């Protein structure tokens, strides 16, 4: 495998003796569905700070958001880029939710209220899916993979990205579970993110 494919080496070791050491980037062919949400969130923040969006940029946003929504039901490798089969990562689903939420807010600026209504419906449907498949009622916590049992640090990013309404994604059980399983020291800092747009 070439360098871009992530070639492994038998000599040396990584952090704390981890191995094999890999050279290159095997993630280049992976699917990662979280990036559109991060991009559209940044653009929406830019707009909220008083900067005007031009029509050309808006058209590109519209294409990206519709593509993200169309792929939302598919598994991906997620933000951690594991060398394993794609899974339904909660962080990726949340970031698609963010893309739909922010685009819904911006659409009326371009006279596209009907499109905003469609994105709102799709956003709410994804929220219901996240609550049904990504939330564990027994522990009161969100989980990193649909129907899984593990948590990871992406759950701590939820309030900086979105609010899914009650139960809040960083309610104490989620925060405590992430802290105890990942060796973090509770209490974790509170969220300062405003609620989702309606």
SVG drawing of the C-alpha trace seen along z (x, -y; Angstrom):
<svg xmlns="http://www.w3.org/2000/svg" viewBox="-43 -43 56 49">
<polyline fill="none" stroke="black" stroke-width="0.4" points="0.0,0.0 1.3,-3.4 2.0,-6.2 -1.4,-7.7 -3.0,-4.4 -1.4,-4.3 1.6,-1.9 2.5,-0.1 6.0,0.3 7.4,3.1 10.1,1.0 9.5,-1.6 6.5,-2.3 3.9,-5.0 2.6,-6.7 2.7,-4.4 4.1,-1.6 1.2,-1.6 1.8,0.1 2.2,0.7 3.4,-2.7 1.6,-3.9 2.9,-6.2 0.4,-8.0 -3.4,-8.5 -5.6,-5.4 -8.6,-7.7 -8.5,-9.3 -11.0,-6.7 -13.2,-6.8 -16.7,-8.3 -17.0,-11.0 -20.4,-12.6 -19.6,-15.1 -17.7,-17.7 -20.7,-19.4 -22.2,-20.3 -19.0,-21.9 -18.7,-23.9 -22.3,-25.1 -22.1,-25.9 -19.1,-28.1 -20.8,-29.9 -24.0,-30.5 -21.9,-32.0 -20.2,-34.2 -23.6,-35.4 -24.9,-35.9 -21.9,-38.2 -23.1,-40.6 -21.4,-39.3 -23.5,-38.9 -23.6,-35.7 -23.5,-35.9 -25.8,-33.9 -23.0,-31.8 -22.0,-30.6 -25.6,-29.9 -26.1,-27.7 -23.0,-25.6 -24.3,-25.4 -27.7,-24.2 -26.0,-21.4 -23.9,-20.3 -26.8,-20.2 -29.0,-18.2 -26.2,-15.8 -25.5,-15.5 -29.2,-14.8 -29.3,-12.2 -26.4,-10.3 -27.5,-10.7 -28.9,-7.1 -25.6,-5.6 -22.9,-4.5 -19.4,-6.2 -16.0,-6.0 -16.7,-9.1 -14.4,-11.7 -12.0,-9.1 -11.3,-7.4 -11.0,-3.8 -9.7,-1.1 -12.9,0.9 -16.3,1.2 -18.4,-1.9 -20.9,-2.4 -23.7,-4.8 -21.7,-7.3 -23.8,-9.6 -21.5,-12.6 -21.9,-12.3 -25.7,-12.2 -25.6,-15.2 -23.4,-17.2 -25.9,-16.5 -28.6,-17.7 -26.5,-20.9 -26.2,-21.3 -30.0,-21.1 -30.6,-23.4 -28.3,-26.1 -29.3,-25.9 -33.0,-26.2 -32.1,-29.4 -30.3,-30.9 -32.7,-29.8 -35.3,-32.7 -32.5,-35.2 -32.5,-34.0 -36.3,-33.9 -36.4,-30.1 -38.9,-29.7 -40.3,-26.5 -36.9,-24.9 -36.5,-26.0 -39.7,-24.1 -38.3,-21.0 -35.0,-21.2 -36.9,-21.7 -38.9,-18.6 -35.8,-16.6 -33.9,-18.0 -36.7,-17.0 -36.9,-13.5 -33.2,-13.1 -33.5,-14.3 -36.2,-11.7 -33.9,-9.0 -31.0,-10.1 -33.2,-10.0 -34.5,-6.5 -31.2,-4.9 -28.5,-6.9 -29.8,-7.4 -29.7,-4.7 -32.6,-5.1 -31.1,-2.7 -28.0,-4.9 -29.6,-8.2 -26.7,-8.8 -26.1,-9.3 -23.8,-6.7 -21.1,-7.1 -22.6,-4.5 -26.3,-3.7 -27.4,-0.8 -23.9,-0.6 -22.6,-0.7 -19.5,-2.9 -19.1,-6.7 -16.4,-9.0 -15.3,-12.6 -17.5,-13.7 -20.5,-13.6 -18.8,-16.6 -19.0,-18.6 -22.8,-18.4 -23.6,-21.7 -21.1,-23.5 -23.0,-22.3 -26.7,-21.8 -29.5,-21.3 -31.8,-18.4 -34.3,-19.6 -35.1,-17.4 -33.4,-15.4 -30.4,-17.6 -27.5,-15.8 -25.1,-16.7 -27.4,-16.1 -25.4,-14.8 -25.6,-11.1 -23.9,-11.6 -21.3,-13.9 -20.6,-11.5 -20.4,-8.4 -17.9,-10.1 -15.8,-11.4 -15.6,-8.1 -15.0,-5.8 -12.5,-8.2 -10.6,-9.1 -11.7,-12.7 -12.0,-14.6 -15.6,-15.6 -17.2,-18.0 -16.9,-19.1 -17.5,-22.7 -21.1,-23.7 -22.4,-24.4 -22.8,-27.9 -24.4,-27.1 -27.8,-28.7 -30.7,-26.5 -31.5,-25.4 -33.3,-27.7 -37.0,-26.9"/>
</svg>
